[in-house]
Amino acid sequence: MTILASSTNRYWLLSPPGLLLLLAVFTGSIAWWLIALPVLNLSAAANHKSHFPYVFVHTVCGTVMLVAGAANLYIGTTRQYLRMHKPVGYAYVIGGTIGSLAAILLALSNGHAKPAAAFELTILKANDIGWALASLGMAWLGATAMAVRSARNRRFDSHRSWMIRSYVLVWAFVLCRLLSKIPSFPELGTGAAVIWLSWIIPLFLCEVVLQWRAGSRQSLPTVSGATAA
């Protein structure tokens, strides 16, 4: 049975969902190395003097989101290690909630204002990029809240769909950060458009995939036991 299970898991990784998960893990690892590691080893502290504690919390919780989210999608779709599904899910939700709130706080603050000032929340003065990032964090909170609600009501099909949306939004944050590291990548105006498109387009494509069967052609019902006139 163990050999059969490992063989099934290996073939699942070559399926479309498995390949997408591998892509998310690969790109997430690159983003973590480029962006999260300098924060975790404190080498980036000088770039965030007024708000480094918030950046550190966001980075730690973002790491939890990436790892726990990938692990639980694998567990939920392959049905392997199911005993770990709930604790890993709690880690994803708790870590992600703290990380998203920290991201929203940073996005709507004066942390990167020039000249530097004491850190404070400046919602009314936040720029387009700040609102784009804050909206991504709010979208993640909404999708994850729906996933938790579905699980509590034992609507597991809905729970799985909302968790997929939630993890797509995590990966969207990775995508926009990776794009920001490409020197020749166009900013598209002030740069906010890249952030909006980084999560709206993946979420739209995810929705098309999730709802594809719902819009397929219905087969006409057959009447059993019908007799010829």
N, C-alpha and C positions, 0 to 999 in steps of 0.2 A: 504493500500500500504506500509506503514511503517513497519508493522509486517511482510509482505511478503519479503521486502528487507532485514530486519535483519535476517530472517530465511535463506534466500539465502546466505547471507554473512557467516553465521555460518556454513552452509554446505560446502561453498567454502573453508573455513579454514581446512576442513577435506579431501579435495581433494589433489592429489599429489603436485600441485603448492602451495597450502595453507600450507601444512605440511612442504615443503621445506622453505617457507618464515618464518614459525614459528621457524624452526630449526636455520635459519640465525639470527633471532631476539634473540633467546635464547643464542646462542653461542656468538653473538655480545655483548649482555649484560654482559656476564661473562668476556669477554675480556675488555670491557669498565671499569668494576669494578676493574679488576686486573691491568690494564695498564694505562687507561686514567684518572681515578679518582685521583691517586697520583700526576699526573701532574697538574690537574685542581685545586686541593687544595694546590698546591705548596710544598707538602711534598717530591717530587722527585727532587726539584730544585738543591739540592746539588749534585745529580748524573749527572747533565748536566750543570755544571757551565759555560762552554765556549759557549754553544749554546742553553740555555734554552728558549730564546724567539722563536726560530725556532720550538723547540719541543712543546711549548705551542700553537703556531699557528697551527701546524700540528694536535695536539690533538683536539683542538676546531673544526677545519674544518673536521677532521675525524668523530667526533660525528655528525656533520651536515650531512655528507655523509650517515652514517648508518641509521639515523632516517628518513631523507628525501627520501633516496632510498627505504627503506622498505615501507614507506607511499605511494610513487608514484607507486610502483609495485602493491600494493593493490588497489589503485585507478584505475590504468590502466586496471587491469584484471577483477575487479568486476564491473567497470563502475559506482561506487558510488563516490559522492563528486567530480564530474568532474570539477567543477569550481575551485577547489584547485589544479588541476593537473599541470597547467602552473606555478603558483608561487612556488609550492613545487619543481618542476623540475628546475626552476632557482636557487633555494637555493642549490639543489643537485649539479648542474653543477658548480656554482660559488664557493661554499664551497669546493667541491671536487677538482677543479682545483688548488685552493690555497693550499689545503692540500697535493695534489700529488706533486706539485712543491716543497713544503717544505720537503716532504719525500725524493725526489730525491736529493735535496740540502744536506740533512743530510746524506744520504747514500753515497754520493760521496765527503764527507768532512773528516776532521781529528777530528771530534767531540769526538770520543772515543779513540783517540790515547794515548798511554802511553810512556813517561810521557806527561802530559797535556800540550797543546800549545794553542796559540791564534787561534781562529776558522778561518778556511779558506777552500776554495774548493780545493780538491786535486784529481782531476779526474784521472790523470795518475797513482796515487799511491793507488787508491781505491782497496780494496780487493774483493774477490769473493762474499762475503756476500753483500757488498755494491752494486755491480753491479746487483746482483739478485734482491735486493729490488728496485733499480733504474729502472730496466726493468719492474717490476710489476707496478710501478708508470707510466711509459711511456705507458704500455699496457692499463692502465685505461684511460689515456688521449686520446689515439687513439680510443678506443671503444666509449667513450663518445662523442668525436668529430664526429664520424660517426652517432651516435644517434641524435645529434643536427642537422647535415646536413640533415638527413632523415626527421626530423620533419619540418625543414624549407621548404623542397621540398614536403611536405605533403605526404610522403611515410610512412604511419603510421605503416604498417606491419613491414617494415624494422626498423623503429624507435623503435618499441617494442622489436624486437630481439636484437638490439644493446644495449638497456637499460638493458635487462636481462644479457647480457654478461658483461656490465659495473658493475652491482651490484654483479655478481659472483666474479669479480676481487676485489671488496671491501671486500666481505666475505673471499676471499682467503688471504687477508692481515690479517684479524682476525684469520684465521686458523693457519697461520705460527706463529703468536704471541702466540696463545694458546699452540701450540706444543713446543714453546721455554720455556714455563713455566712448562713442564713436566720433572722432574729431570732425569728420567731414559730413556727419549726418545733419540734414537741414532741420532748423528749429521750427519752421512753419509758423511764422509770426513771432510772437513773444516766447514761444517754446511750450506754451500750455497745450496747444493742439496735439503735440506728440503724446503728451500724457493722456489726454482724453481718448485719442485714437488707440493708445496702447491697451486700454481696458474695455472700451466700448466695442471695438471690432472683435476681439477674442470672445467677449461675452455674447455678442450677437451670433457668432458662428457656433458657439456652444449651444445656444438656444435652438438654432436650426437643427443641430444633431439630436438634441434631446426631444424635440417635437416632431421629428421627421415622420415617425410612424403614425402620429396622430393625424397627419394630413394625407395619409396614403389612401388609395381608392378602396372603398369598402366592397366586400364581396356580397352579392345578393343572397339573401336567405333562401334556403331550399325548403320546400314544403314536403315533409316526409309523409309517406302513406297516401300520396295523391293518387287518385284513380282517374283513368281516362274517361272523358265524357261519353 
